[in-house]
Amino acid sequence: MILWIDAHLSPSLAAWINRTYPAIQAKSLSSMNLQRADDRTIFKAAREANAVIMSKDADFLKLVDQYGTPPQLLWITCGNTSNARMRAVLEKSLDKAAELLLSGEPIIEISDLR
């Protein structure tokens, strides 16, 4: 699975995901020079690449609703949190989220339920 990390999340998550989850090819938008692109441009590029977008931005929900998939959305609703906490949340949820995405779910929400 190809996973694009939106600009609202730390680009370092991509490297961590690549080390921790070999089946996921994660890239930050900044590594692709898309960090300043508008949501529609990112959405269209992800569609062409058949990538999943991981984002905190609810605008992507509207785009998936309006245009359908691809791309699928891994919607992060944890609010502002440290990179360490974000990694801990993903360690608990990313395997199941990836399984659901691979089964065709268009949107998966990940939140921090302490």
Residue frames relative to the residue before (quaternion, step in Angstrom):
aa qw qx qy qz dx dy dz
M 1.0000 0.0000 0.0000 0.0000 0.00 0.00 0.00
I 0.2875 -0.7271 0.6008 0.1663 3.55 -1.08 0.81
L 0.0604 -0.8090 0.5841 -0.0260 3.56 -0.76 1.09
W 0.1586 -0.7815 0.5993 0.0702 3.56 -0.74 1.09
I 0.2774 -0.7666 0.5656 0.1248 3.55 -0.80 1.13
D 0.3935 -0.7494 0.4881 0.2128 3.58 -0.54 1.21
A 0.6652 -0.5456 0.3617 0.3592 3.55 -1.28 0.51
H 0.6119 0.5581 -0.3547 0.4340 3.63 1.18 -0.37
L 0.6832 0.4009 -0.2633 0.5507 3.57 1.31 -0.10
S 0.6133 -0.5793 0.3899 0.3692 3.56 -1.14 0.60
P 0.4866 -0.6647 0.4830 0.2968 3.60 -0.91 0.89
S 0.5764 0.6032 -0.3801 0.3994 3.60 1.15 -0.51
L 0.5317 0.6250 -0.4117 0.3964 3.61 1.18 -0.36
A 0.6019 0.5737 -0.3651 0.4186 3.59 1.04 -0.69
A 0.6761 0.4788 -0.2976 0.4743 3.59 0.84 -0.93
W 0.6484 0.5165 -0.3177 0.4603 3.59 0.97 -0.83
I 0.6527 0.5007 -0.3170 0.4720 3.61 0.91 -0.86
N 0.6506 0.5215 -0.3211 0.4490 3.60 0.93 -0.83
R 0.6705 0.4778 -0.2969 0.4837 3.60 1.04 -0.73
T 0.7503 0.4444 -0.2078 0.4431 3.56 0.94 -0.95
Y 0.7903 0.2061 -0.0732 0.5723 3.58 1.09 -0.76
P 0.2265 -0.8356 0.4837 0.1286 3.61 0.19 1.25
A 0.6510 0.5268 -0.3272 0.4378 3.63 1.10 -0.51
I 0.6808 0.4360 -0.2780 0.5188 3.59 1.29 -0.18
Q 0.1882 -0.7490 0.6277 0.0976 3.54 -0.95 0.98
A 0.0477 -0.8343 0.5488 -0.0222 3.57 -0.10 1.31
K 0.0169 -0.7686 0.6394 -0.0109 3.54 -1.13 0.82
S 0.3661 -0.6927 0.5674 0.2534 3.55 -1.05 0.73
L 0.5774 -0.5816 0.4334 0.3748 3.56 -1.12 0.58
S 0.6189 0.5492 -0.3564 0.4340 3.59 1.06 -0.65
S 0.6414 0.5221 -0.3351 0.4514 3.61 1.04 -0.64
M 0.7122 0.3951 -0.2364 0.5298 3.58 1.29 -0.35
N 0.4602 -0.7040 0.4149 0.3472 3.57 1.34 0.24
L 0.4967 0.6434 -0.4330 0.3897 3.57 1.06 0.79
Q 0.3806 0.7705 -0.4570 0.2296 3.60 1.26 0.05
R 0.7389 0.3688 -0.2259 0.5167 3.62 1.13 -0.49
A 0.4547 0.6907 -0.4484 0.3394 3.59 1.27 0.06
D 0.4954 -0.6347 0.4906 0.3332 3.56 -1.14 0.56
D 0.7070 -0.5014 0.3059 0.3939 3.55 -1.27 0.48
R 0.6466 0.5227 -0.3301 0.4469 3.62 0.94 -0.78
T 0.6393 0.5177 -0.3247 0.4667 3.59 1.00 -0.80
I 0.6498 0.5007 -0.3068 0.4826 3.57 0.97 -0.89
F 0.6417 0.5362 -0.3161 0.4480 3.58 0.93 -0.93
K 0.6855 0.4819 -0.2839 0.4660 3.58 0.86 -0.97
A 0.6545 0.5022 -0.3140 0.4699 3.60 0.97 -0.82
A 0.6481 0.5041 -0.3158 0.4756 3.60 1.00 -0.80
R 0.6062 0.5474 -0.3484 0.4598 3.58 1.06 -0.71
E 0.6757 0.4937 -0.2908 0.4638 3.59 0.88 -0.94
A 0.7230 0.4233 -0.2348 0.4930 3.59 1.05 -0.77
N 0.3333 -0.7491 0.4882 0.2991 3.59 1.32 -0.22
A 0.3488 0.7405 -0.4847 0.3084 3.55 1.03 0.91
V 0.3956 -0.6433 0.5951 0.2747 3.53 -1.34 0.40
I 0.2741 -0.7450 0.5830 0.1732 3.58 -1.00 0.81
M 0.1438 -0.7470 0.6430 0.0886 3.57 -0.95 0.94
S 0.1851 0.8064 -0.5244 0.2013 3.57 -0.46 1.21
K 0.3937 -0.6616 0.5817 0.2625 3.50 -1.39 0.36
D 0.5573 0.6575 -0.3484 0.3684 3.57 1.31 -0.32
A 0.3587 -0.7649 0.5010 0.1875 3.59 -0.51 1.21
D 0.5021 0.6501 -0.4330 0.3713 3.61 1.20 -0.28
F 0.6164 0.5477 -0.3543 0.4411 3.59 1.10 -0.60
L 0.5583 0.5780 -0.3889 0.4506 3.61 1.17 -0.51
K 0.6674 0.5038 -0.2918 0.4644 3.55 0.93 -0.94
L 0.6585 0.5120 -0.3135 0.4539 3.58 0.98 -0.82
V 0.6419 0.4946 -0.3253 0.4874 3.60 0.99 -0.78
D 0.6467 0.5161 -0.3190 0.4623 3.58 0.98 -0.82
Q 0.7085 0.4747 -0.2585 0.4537 3.57 0.93 -0.91
Y 0.8260 0.2530 -0.0912 0.4953 3.59 0.83 -1.01
G 0.4479 -0.6906 0.4581 0.3355 3.60 1.21 -0.25
T 0.5503 -0.5973 0.4686 0.3476 3.53 -1.33 -0.16
P 0.5507 -0.1379 -0.8191 -0.0827 1.54 -2.31 0.87
P 0.6158 -0.0892 -0.7660 -0.1612 1.57 -2.38 0.66
Q 0.4572 -0.6094 0.5609 0.3240 3.49 -1.32 0.36
L 0.3150 -0.7580 0.5493 0.1569 3.55 -1.28 0.39
L 0.1552 -0.7107 0.6801 0.0909 3.51 -1.05 0.93
W 0.1106 -0.8478 0.5186 0.0010 3.54 -0.02 1.38
I 0.2027 -0.7928 0.5706 0.0689 3.55 -0.61 1.22
T 0.0333 -0.8226 0.5671 -0.0256 3.58 -0.62 1.15
C 0.3119 0.7836 -0.4780 0.2452 3.56 1.10 0.71
G 0.4156 -0.6673 0.5072 0.3532 3.58 1.15 -0.40
N 0.7150 -0.4029 0.3129 0.4780 3.55 -1.24 -0.29
T 0.1257 0.7816 -0.5947 0.1402 3.53 -0.82 1.05
S 0.5957 -0.5645 0.4230 0.3842 3.56 -1.21 0.36
N 0.6326 -0.5157 0.4067 0.4105 3.55 -1.26 0.33
A 0.6308 0.5367 -0.3364 0.4481 3.58 1.01 -0.79
R 0.6709 0.4812 -0.3017 0.4768 3.60 0.92 -0.85
M 0.6273 0.5321 -0.3361 0.4586 3.59 1.02 -0.79
R 0.6411 0.5061 -0.3262 0.4759 3.60 0.98 -0.80
A 0.6413 0.5231 -0.3273 0.4560 3.60 0.98 -0.81
V 0.6379 0.5136 -0.3213 0.4754 3.59 0.98 -0.82
L 0.6841 0.4824 -0.2876 0.4655 3.58 0.89 -0.92
E 0.6000 0.5606 -0.3653 0.4385 3.61 1.05 -0.68
K 0.6865 0.4776 -0.2749 0.4745 3.59 1.07 -0.72
S 0.8329 0.3085 -0.0901 0.4505 3.56 1.00 -0.77
L 0.5833 0.6491 -0.3831 0.3027 3.61 1.06 -0.58
D 0.6057 0.5523 -0.3723 0.4353 3.63 0.98 -0.67
K 0.6951 0.4569 -0.2714 0.4841 3.59 0.84 -0.98
A 0.6286 0.5328 -0.3371 0.4553 3.59 0.99 -0.79
A 0.6546 0.5048 -0.3115 0.4687 3.59 0.93 -0.87
E 0.6245 0.5381 -0.3302 0.4598 3.58 1.01 -0.80
L 0.6753 0.4879 -0.2881 0.4721 3.59 0.93 -0.89
L 0.6372 0.5158 -0.3259 0.4709 3.59 1.00 -0.78
L 0.6681 0.4996 -0.2997 0.4628 3.58 0.93 -0.88
S 0.6577 0.4880 -0.3125 0.4813 3.59 1.18 -0.51
G 0.6672 -0.5554 0.2826 0.4080 3.59 1.28 0.04
E 0.4087 0.7017 -0.4947 0.3097 3.60 1.20 0.01
P 0.4130 -0.7456 0.4613 0.2463 3.61 -0.76 0.94
I 0.8002 0.0917 -0.0091 0.5926 3.58 1.05 -0.81
I 0.0479 -0.7623 0.6454 0.0113 3.54 -0.96 0.96
E 0.2127 -0.7772 0.5820 0.1093 3.57 -0.82 1.01
I 0.0915 -0.7595 0.6426 0.0428 3.53 -1.02 0.91
S 0.0299 0.7916 -0.6086 0.0457 3.56 -0.78 1.06
D 0.4812 -0.6597 0.5044 0.2807 3.53 -1.29 0.37
L 0.0127 0.8071 -0.5872 0.0606 3.55 -0.12 1.30
R 0.1095 -0.8226 0.5567 0.0373 3.56 -0.01 1.25
